């Protein structure tokens, strides 16, 4: 190996510019750049290239030390990150409701321990509307990089000492395994796939292999291949969108494109001349700071305006992003990255300032977590509006799968409510209504447990515990001669199309929790399971009542109402057009049409929708505890309609 081949390449800074601009524009909400998120993948390739190059050069020269390596990484990453986090705190304090502020505080702690990718993986999918409201959401990629910094140098050093010839095969083999795992998880566990380092490692390692190739042969100049690399990066920016399974084999385009530029886009090539221009290099130099600033600016704008801000505002904030990026690069990044003996006193001051800022942030984050989001910042009405009323039933308090008794303690139990978490919200009110009419029954519910037989959400591989428990419970209901009426209630559309996220004009669906991303396959399985369970219940002499889906809104309703009260704005943004609700449920409606006359239907949407819109509140009273689950008041409306329908039908 000849590490002298690794020298400063201005075109790499230009490549950073190609990566950062679409990322910022994508997060700003400009739909033209629907695949702008691929810029992060380009950054991963660049990082893998540069880190591998640094390690090889220093190991060859006998100068590599872990202390020196991690000090440089800390100087590169931490100062600007700390400044941005400090600037976020006052806006979070002023504009975030208690639960959001508590989550924000927890996210600061996760950033401090390099685990924000794991934290956000547990919270929400990347393309969900809620993710756009999290100021530190973008730090997931920094956590992935930091985890790579911890493990990769150790692995390379061990391989170097054991067998230098094994370095390339080991990197290549690991990259292939990571890519295969990424492809497997892209349809089965998409949120895990997006955030975790193990399914992103192949992007880093692609850059590492480029570094090794450059060390061995020098950059291989080629106009055609380097230009092809740029095209492969640019095309997915405009071609991909939030519906594209990502990362997956689709990521081969931007990752392969970045690799081609690193390998062949040097010096006199057209790609190098384009990327080495003064403006491109300048934008690349401030790309890290721009990445840090853009998400907090956009998130706080959305928090303050409640709904999606105007394109004019987001365009203005895009320019502000790059202005702040230049300032933080000039006055934060550059001073920290200098390390000269004559500046030893300044270095000590910087270290003290950094340590003090970090300790202050950790203390503030701990306060936000322990104080439950500091609710004393708001008046009682705002706190009352933001209260997430989760009444799951007097006798049905378990979050997981549960079978419980409702109604009177004496007499036969002749009714059963079966369903997922949506049915769970009705349990308390069902209990009250049955007691009032001296009746009794069962509530059988579980999160993501569709009330059907043999509906396997894991695409026919291995049934989940939820699937098995629901099958067993339904079989027990079939054998119980006392149960004459079965009520099935669920977020039906989820089982064909996943979670409803996005905007009223562009529906985006997330297929996590074991669903296939093939909605046609999901619909086919649901059709078979419906036929199976309806046939068996009817053959057993039981009446079947299906409660259709309630509207699913784009925002957390209580939070939206509380913020509207706090900021003194209207509630128009939380209202959902009726056509959006109809479109969301068209598949399940088609499936249910064939059972008209044999199965009774109750449509709860009429309690919340008129001829044009669906409204999740009345006055200052919300009917939902989040974007799609009913609270006590909403459950009362639905159960009242259900009981009237049962009485009218003689059930």
C-alpha positions in Angstrom: 0.0 0.0 0.0 1.1 3.6 -0.7 -0.6 5.9 1.6 1.0 8.9 -0.2 -1.8 8.4 -2.7 -4.2 9.8 -0.1 -4.1 13.6 -0.4 -6.7 16.4 0.0 -9.2 16.2 -2.8 -11.4 19.3 -3.1 -14.0 17.3 -5.2 -14.9 15.4 -2.0 -16.0 18.7 -0.4 -18.0 19.3 -3.5 -19.5 15.9 -3.2 -20.6 16.9 0.4 -22.4 19.8 -1.2 -24.3 17.5 -3.5 -25.3 15.5 -0.4 -26.4 18.3 1.9 -28.5 20.4 -0.4 -31.1 17.8 -1.2 -31.3 16.6 2.4 -32.1 20.2 3.5 -34.6 20.7 0.7 -36.3 17.3 1.4 -36.7 18.2 5.1 -38.0 21.6 4.2 -40.9 19.8 2.5 -40.2 20.6 -1.1 -41.8 17.7 -2.9 -39.6 18.0 -6.0 -36.7 16.7 -3.8 -38.7 13.7 -2.6 -35.6 11.5 -2.5 -33.3 14.1 -0.9 -32.8 11.9 2.1 -30.3 9.9 0.0 -27.8 12.6 0.8 -27.2 10.9 4.2 -26.1 7.7 2.4 -23.6 9.7 0.4 -22.2 11.2 3.6 -21.8 7.6 5.0 -19.8 6.6 1.9 -17.6 9.7 2.2 -17.0 9.1 5.9 -16.1 5.5 5.3 -13.6 6.6 2.7 -12.0 9.3 4.8 -11.8 7.4 8.0 -10.2 4.4 6.4 -7.8 6.6 4.6 -6.7 8.3 7.8 -6.3 5.0 9.6 -4.2 3.4 6.8 -2.0 6.5 6.5 -1.3 6.7 10.2 -0.9 2.9 10.8 1.6 2.8 7.9 3.6 5.7 9.4 3.4 4.2 12.9 1.6 7.3 14.1 -1.9 5.9 14.9 -3.2 6.2 18.4 -6.7 5.7 19.6 -6.4 8.8 21.7 -5.4 10.9 18.8 -8.1 9.4 16.5 -10.9 10.0 18.9 -9.7 13.5 19.9 -9.9 14.5 16.2 -13.4 13.0 15.9 -14.5 14.8 19.0 -13.1 18.1 17.7 -14.9 17.6 14.4 -18.3 16.6 15.8 -18.9 17.9 19.3 -18.4 21.7 19.3 -21.0 22.6 16.6 -23.3 19.9 17.9 -23.2 21.4 21.4 -23.8 24.9 20.1 -26.9 23.8 18.2 -28.3 21.8 21.1 -27.8 24.8 23.5 -29.7 27.0 21.0 -32.6 24.5 20.8 -33.3 24.5 24.5 -35.0 27.9 24.9 -37.3 27.3 22.0 -38.1 23.9 23.3 -38.9 25.4 26.7 -41.2 28.1 25.2 -43.0 26.0 22.5 -43.1 22.4 23.5 -45.9 20.9 25.6 -44.8 18.7 28.6 -44.8 15.4 26.8 -42.9 16.8 23.8 -40.4 18.6 26.1 -39.8 15.4 28.0 -39.2 13.5 24.8 -36.9 16.3 23.6 -35.0 16.1 26.9 -34.6 12.3 26.5 -33.4 12.8 23.0 -30.6 15.1 24.3 -29.5 12.4 26.7 -29.5 9.9 23.9 -27.3 12.2 21.8 -24.9 12.5 24.7 -24.4 8.7 24.8 -24.2 8.3 21.0 -27.5 6.3 20.9 -30.0 8.7 19.3 -30.6 6.3 16.4 -31.9 3.7 18.9 -33.9 6.3 20.7 -35.7 7.5 17.6 -36.1 3.9 16.3 -38.3 3.3 19.4 -40.3 6.4 18.9 -41.4 6.8 15.3 -40.7 5.9 11.7 -38.5 8.4 9.9 -41.2 9.4 7.3 -44.0 9.9 9.9 -45.4 13.3 10.4 -44.4 13.2 14.1 -40.7 12.9 13.1 -40.7 16.3 11.4 -41.5 17.8 14.8 -38.4 16.5 16.6 -35.6 19.0 16.6 -32.9 16.4 17.1 -34.3 13.8 14.8 -31.4 14.1 12.4 -28.8 13.2 15.0 -29.6 9.5 14.4 -27.1 9.6 11.5 -24.4 11.1 13.8 -25.0 8.2 16.3 -24.5 5.7 13.5 -21.3 7.4 12.5 -20.1 7.5 16.1 -20.8 3.8 16.6 -18.8 3.2 13.5 -15.9 5.3 14.9 -15.9 3.2 18.0 -15.8 -0.2 16.3 -14.1 0.2 12.9 -10.6 1.4 14.0 -10.3 -1.5 16.5 -11.3 -4.0 13.8 -8.9 -2.6 11.2 -6.0 -2.5 13.7 -6.6 -6.2 14.7 -6.8 -7.3 11.1 -3.6 -5.3 10.3 -1.7 -7.0 12.9 -3.1 -10.5 12.2 -3.1 -10.5 8.4 -3.0 -7.5 6.2 -4.2 -9.5 3.3 -7.4 -10.3 5.1 -8.5 -6.6 5.4 -10.1 -6.3 2.0 -11.9 -9.7 2.1 -13.1 -9.0 5.6 -14.5 -5.5 4.7 -16.1 -6.9 1.5 -17.7 -9.9 3.3 -19.0 -7.7 6.1 -20.5 -5.2 3.6 -22.2 -8.0 1.7 -23.7 -9.4 4.9 -24.9 -6.0 5.9 -26.4 -5.3 2.5 -28.3 -8.7 2.6 -29.6 -7.9 6.1 -30.6 -4.5 4.9 -32.5 -5.9 2.0 -34.2 -8.5 4.2 -35.2 -6.0 6.8 -36.4 -3.3 4.3 -39.8 -5.0 3.9 -40.1 -6.7 7.3 -38.6 -4.3 9.8 -38.4 -1.0 7.9 -38.0 1.3 10.9 -35.2 -0.9 12.4 -33.6 -1.1 9.0 -33.5 2.7 8.6 -32.0 3.6 12.0 -29.6 0.8 13.0 -25.9 0.8 12.2 -25.8 -2.9 11.3 -28.0 -2.3 8.2 -26.2 0.8 7.3 -22.6 -0.6 7.7 -22.4 -1.6 4.0 -22.7 2.1 2.9 -19.7 3.0 5.1 -17.8 0.0 4.0 -18.3 0.8 0.4 -16.3 4.0 1.1 -13.7 2.0 2.9 -13.2 -0.3 -0.1 -12.8 2.8 -2.2 -10.1 4.1 0.1 -8.2 0.8 -0.1 -8.4 0.8 -3.9 -7.1 4.4 -4.0 -4.2 3.5 -1.7 -3.2 0.6 -3.9 -3.6 2.1 -7.3 -4.1 5.9 -6.9 -7.4 7.4 -8.0 -8.3 6.0 -11.4 -9.2 8.9 -13.7 -12.2 8.2 -15.9 -14.6 10.9 -17.2 -17.4 8.5 -18.1 -17.5 6.6 -14.9 -17.2 9.6 -12.6 -20.0 11.4 -14.6 -22.1 8.3 -14.3 -21.5 8.4 -10.6 -22.9 11.9 -10.3 -25.9 10.9 -12.4 -26.5 7.9 -10.1 -26.6 10.3 -7.1 -28.8 12.9 -8.7 -31.5 10.7 -10.2 -32.8 9.2 -7.0 -33.1 12.7 -5.5 -36.0 13.4 -7.9 -37.1 9.8 -8.4 -37.4 8.4 -4.9 -39.9 9.5 -2.3 -41.2 8.5 1.1 -42.9 5.4 -0.4 -39.6 4.0 -1.7 -38.4 1.1 0.6 -35.2 2.6 2.0 -32.5 1.7 2.6 -32.6 -1.4 0.4 -31.3 -2.3 -3.1 -32.5 1.1 -4.1 -29.7 2.6 -2.0 -27.2 1.0 -4.4 -27.8 3.9 -6.7 -26.5 6.8 -4.5 -24.0 4.6 -2.7 -22.6 3.2 -6.0 -22.7 6.7 -7.5 -20.7 8.2 -4.6 -18.2 5.3 -4.9 -17.7 5.9 -8.6 -16.9 9.6 -7.9 -14.4 8.7 -5.2 -12.7 6.2 -7.4 -12.7 7.9 -10.8 -13.6 11.6 -10.3 -10.2 13.1 -9.8 -8.3 16.1 -11.0 -8.9 16.8 -14.7 -12.2 14.9 -15.0 -15.4 16.8 -15.7 -16.9 15.7 -12.5 -13.9 16.8 -10.5 -13.9 20.2 -12.2 -17.6 20.6 -11.3 -17.3 19.5 -7.7 -14.0 21.5 -7.2 -15.6 24.8 -8.0 -15.2 27.4 -5.4 -19.0 27.5 -4.5 -19.3 23.7 -4.3 -16.3 23.4 -2.1 -17.5 26.2 0.1 -20.9 24.6 0.5 -19.2 21.3 1.3 -17.0 22.9 4.0 -20.1 24.1 5.9 -22.2 21.0 5.1 -21.8 19.5 8.6 -23.0 22.7 10.3 -25.8 23.0 7.7 -26.9 19.5 8.6 -27.0 20.3 12.3 -29.0 23.5 11.9 -31.6 22.6 9.3 -33.7 20.1 11.3 -34.1 22.3 14.5 -35.1 25.3 12.4 -37.7 23.3 10.4 -39.0 21.4 13.5 -39.5 24.5 15.6 -41.2 26.3 12.6 -43.7 23.4 12.4 -44.2 23.4 16.2 -44.9 27.1 16.2 -47.2 27.1 13.2 -48.9 23.8 14.2 -49.5 22.6 10.6 -47.1 22.5 7.7 -45.5 26.0 7.3 -45.7 27.8 3.9 -43.1 27.2 1.2 -42.1 30.8 1.5 -41.2 30.4 5.2 -39.4 27.1 4.6 -37.5 28.6 1.8 -36.5 31.5 4.0 -35.4 29.1 6.7 -33.3 27.2 4.1 -31.3 30.3 3.5 -31.0 30.9 7.2 -29.7 27.4 7.6 -26.7 28.0 5.4 -26.1 31.4 6.9 -26.0 29.9 10.4 -23.9 27.1 9.0 -21.2 29.5 7.7 -21.1 31.3 11.1 -20.8 28.1 13.1 -18.2 26.8 10.7 -16.2 30.0 10.8 -16.4 30.6 14.6 -16.9 27.2 16.1 -15.7 24.4 13.8 -12.5 26.0 12.6 -11.2 27.1 15.9 -11.9 23.7 17.5 -10.2 21.8 14.7 -6.9 23.7 15.0 -4.4 22.2 17.3 -1.1 23.9 17.6 1.3 24.1 20.6 1.1 27.9 20.8 -2.6 27.6 21.2 -2.5 25.3 24.1 -4.1 27.8 26.5 -6.9 28.4 24.0 -7.4 24.6 23.6 -7.7 24.3 27.4 -10.3 27.1 27.4 -12.2 25.4 24.6 -12.2 22.1 26.4 -13.5 23.7 29.6 -16.2 25.5 27.6 -17.2 22.3 25.9 -17.2 20.2 29.1 -19.2 22.9 30.9 -21.8 23.1 28.0 -22.1 19.3 27.9 -22.7 19.1 31.6 -25.2 21.9 31.5 -27.1 20.2 28.7 -27.1 16.9 30.5 -28.4 18.6 33.7 -31.2 20.3 31.7 -32.1 17.2 29.9 -32.3 15.3 33.2 -34.5 18.0 34.6 -36.9 17.8 31.6 -37.1 14.0 32.0 -37.6 13.9 35.8 -40.0 16.8 35.9 -42.3 15.1 33.3 -41.7 18.0 30.8 -42.0 20.8 33.3 -45.9 21.2 33.1 -45.8 24.3 35.3 -44.8 26.4 32.3 -48.5 26.3 31.0 -51.9 27.2 32.4 -54.4 24.6 33.5 -56.5 24.8 30.4 -53.5 24.0 28.1 -52.5 21.1 30.3 -56.1 19.8 30.4 -56.3 19.9 26.6 -53.0 18.1 26.2 -54.0 15.3 28.6 -53.9 12.1 26.7 -57.0 10.4 28.0 -56.2 6.7 27.7 -59.1 4.9 29.4 -58.7 1.2 28.5 -61.4 -0.2 30.7 -62.3 -0.8 34.3 -61.3 -4.4 34.2 -59.1 -4.3 31.1 -56.0 -2.3 32.1 -53.3 -4.4 30.5 -51.6 -3.0 27.5 -50.8 -6.4 25.9 -53.3 -9.1 24.9 -56.1 -9.3 27.4 -59.4 -11.2 27.9 -61.5 -9.6 30.6 -65.1 -9.7 31.9 -67.4 -6.7 31.5 -70.9 -5.9 32.6 -72.8 -7.4 35.5 -71.2 -10.1 37.7 -74.2 -12.4 37.5 -75.9 -13.9 34.5 -74.5 -15.4 31.3 -72.0 -13.4 29.2 -73.7 -13.3 25.8 -71.6 -10.6 24.0 -68.0 -10.4 23.1 -66.0 -7.4 21.8 -62.9 -8.6 19.9 -60.3 -6.3 18.4 -57.0 -4.4 18.5 -56.0 -1.3 20.5 -59.0 0.6 18.9 -61.4 -1.9 20.4 -59.5 -1.6 23.7 -60.5 2.0 24.0 -64.2 1.0 24.1 -63.9 -1.4 27.0 -64.7 1.0 29.8 -67.8 2.4 28.1 -68.9 -1.1 27.1 -68.7 -2.2 30.7 -70.9 0.8 31.8 -73.5 0.2 29.1 -73.8 -3.5 29.9 -74.1 -2.9 33.6 -76.8 -0.3 32.9 -78.8 -2.9 30.9 -78.0 -5.8 33.3 -76.0 -7.6 30.6 -72.5 -9.1 30.6 -69.8 -10.1 28.2 -66.1 -10.3 27.3 -63.6 -7.9 25.9 -60.8 -9.6 24.0 -58.1 -7.1 22.7 -54.5 -6.7 22.0 -52.3 -4.1 20.2 -52.0 -4.9 16.5 -54.2 -8.0 17.0 -56.7 -8.1 14.1 -59.9 -9.9 15.3 -59.6 -12.6 12.7 -58.6 -16.3 12.4 -55.4 -17.3 10.6 -54.4 -13.8 9.7 -50.6 -14.0 9.9 -49.0 -10.6 9.8 -45.5 -12.0 9.2 -46.3 -13.0 5.6 -46.8 -16.7 6.3 -43.4 -17.2 8.0 -44.0 -17.7 11.7 -47.2 -16.5 13.4 -46.6 -13.8 16.1 -47.7 -14.3 19.7 -50.6 -11.9 18.9 -51.8 -14.1 16.0 -51.7 -17.2 18.1 -53.5 -15.7 21.1 -56.2 -14.2 18.9 -56.8 -17.5 17.2 -57.1 -19.3 20.5 -59.5 -16.6 21.9 -61.7 -16.8 18.9 -61.9 -20.5 19.0 -63.0 -20.2 22.7 -65.7 -17.8 21.7 -66.9 -20.2 19.0 -67.2 -23.0 21.6 -69.0 -20.8 24.2 -72.7 -21.3 23.5 -73.7 -18.4 25.8 -72.0 -15.8 23.5 -74.7 -14.9 20.9 -73.3 -11.6 19.6 -69.7 -11.0 18.5 -68.6 -7.4 17.8 -65.4 -7.0 15.8 -63.7 -3.6 15.8 -60.3 -2.6 14.5 -58.2 -0.1 12.7 -59.1 -2.1 9.6 -57.2 -0.1 7.0 -53.9 -0.7 8.9 -54.0 -4.4 8.0 -54.0 -3.6 4.3 -52.0 -0.3 4.0 -50.1 0.2 7.2 -50.1 3.4 9.4 -51.6 6.5 7.9 -49.0 9.3 7.9 -48.1 12.2 5.6 -50.5 14.9 4.5 -54.1 15.2 3.3 -52.9 15.5 -0.3 -50.3 12.8 -0.3 -50.9 9.7 1.8 -47.8 7.9 3.0 -48.0 4.5 4.7 -45.6 2.8 7.1 -45.6 -1.0 7.1 -43.8 -1.7 10.4 -45.1 -4.2 13.1 -44.8 -7.2 10.8 -46.9 -6.2 7.9 -45.9 -6.7 4.3 -45.2 -3.7 2.2 -47.3 -5.3 -0.6 -50.8 -4.0 0.1 -52.3 -6.4 -2.5 -50.9 -9.3 -0.6 -52.2 -7.9 2.7 -55.7 -7.4 1.2 -55.7 -10.9 -0.1 -54.8 -12.3 3.3 -57.4 -10.1 5.0 -60.1 -11.2 2.6 -59.4 -14.9 3.3 -59.3 -14.3 7.1 -62.6 -12.3 7.0 -64.3 -15.1 5.0 -63.0 -17.7 7.5 -64.1 -16.0 10.7 -67.5 -14.8 9.4 -68.3 -18.3 8.1 -67.4 -19.9 11.4 -69.3 -17.4 13.6 -72.4 -17.6 11.4 -72.2 -21.4 11.3 -72.0 -21.4 15.1 -75.3 -19.5 15.3 -73.7 -16.2 16.4 -74.6 -12.7 15.2 -71.7 -10.8 13.8 -71.4 -7.0 14.1 -68.5 -5.1 12.5 -67.6 -1.7 13.7 -65.9 0.1 10.9 -62.9 2.4 11.3 -63.0 5.7 12.9 -61.2 8.6 11.1 -57.4 8.7 11.4 -56.1 12.3 11.7 -52.7 13.7 10.7 -51.8 15.2 14.1 -52.1 14.2 17.7 -55.4 15.8 18.4 -55.0 16.8 22.1 -51.6 18.2 21.5 -52.8 20.2 18.5 -55.7 21.6 20.5 -53.4 22.5 23.4 -50.9 24.3 21.1 -53.7 26.1 19.3 -54.9 27.4 22.7 -51.4 28.3 23.8 -50.5 30.1 20.5 -54.0 31.5 20.1 -54.6 30.0 16.6 -57.5 28.1 15.0 -58.1 24.4 14.7 -58.5 24.1 10.9 -55.3 22.2 10.4 -56.4 19.2 12.4 -59.7 18.7 10.5 -59.6 15.9 7.9 -61.4 16.0 4.6 -64.0 13.2 4.3 -62.6 12.1 1.0 -59.3 11.3 2.7 -61.0 9.0 5.2 -63.0 7.3 2.4 -59.8 6.8 0.3 -58.0 5.3 3.4 -60.7 2.7 3.9 -61.7 1.8 0.3 -60.0 -1.6 0.4 -61.7 -2.8 3.6 -65.1 -1.4 2.4 -64.8 -3.4 -0.8 -64.1 -6.6 1.2 -67.0 -6.0 3.6 -69.5 -5.3 0.8 -69.8 -9.0 0.0 -71.2 -9.7 3.5 -74.0 -7.2 3.5 -77.2 -8.9 4.8 -75.4 -11.6 6.7 -73.2 -9.3 8.9 -74.4 -6.1 10.7 -72.3 -3.0 10.2 -71.9 0.1 12.4 -70.1 3.1 10.9 -68.7 5.3 13.7 -67.3 7.9 11.3 -70.8 9.4 11.1 -70.3 10.6 14.7 -67.3 12.7 13.6 -67.8 13.5 9.9 -70.3 15.6 7.9 -70.7 15.6 4.2 -67.3 17.3 3.7 -65.0 17.0 6.8 -64.2 14.8 9.8 -63.7 16.8 13.0 -62.1 15.2 16.1 -63.4 17.7 18.6 -66.4 19.8 19.7 -65.7 23.2 21.2 -62.8 22.5 23.5 -63.5 18.8 23.9 -61.4 16.3 22.0 -62.8 12.9 21.1 -59.3 11.4 20.5 -56.3 10.8 22.8 -53.9 10.8 19.8 -54.3 10.9 16.1 -56.5 7.8 15.8 -57.4 6.3 19.3 -60.6 7.4 21.0 -60.6 8.9 24.5 -63.5 8.4 27.0 -65.7 11.1 25.3 -65.1 9.6 21.9 -65.8 6.1 23.1 -69.1 7.2 24.6 -70.2 8.4 21.2 -69.2 5.2 19.4 -70.6 2.8 22.1 -73.9 4.7 22.2 -74.3 4.2 18.5 -73.2 0.6 18.8 -75.7 -0.2 21.6 -78.5 1.5 19.6 -77.7 -0.6 16.6 -77.7 -3.8 18.7 -81.0 -2.9 20.3 -82.6 -2.0 17.0 -81.4 -5.4 15.5 -82.6 -7.3 18.6 -79.1 -8.4 19.5 
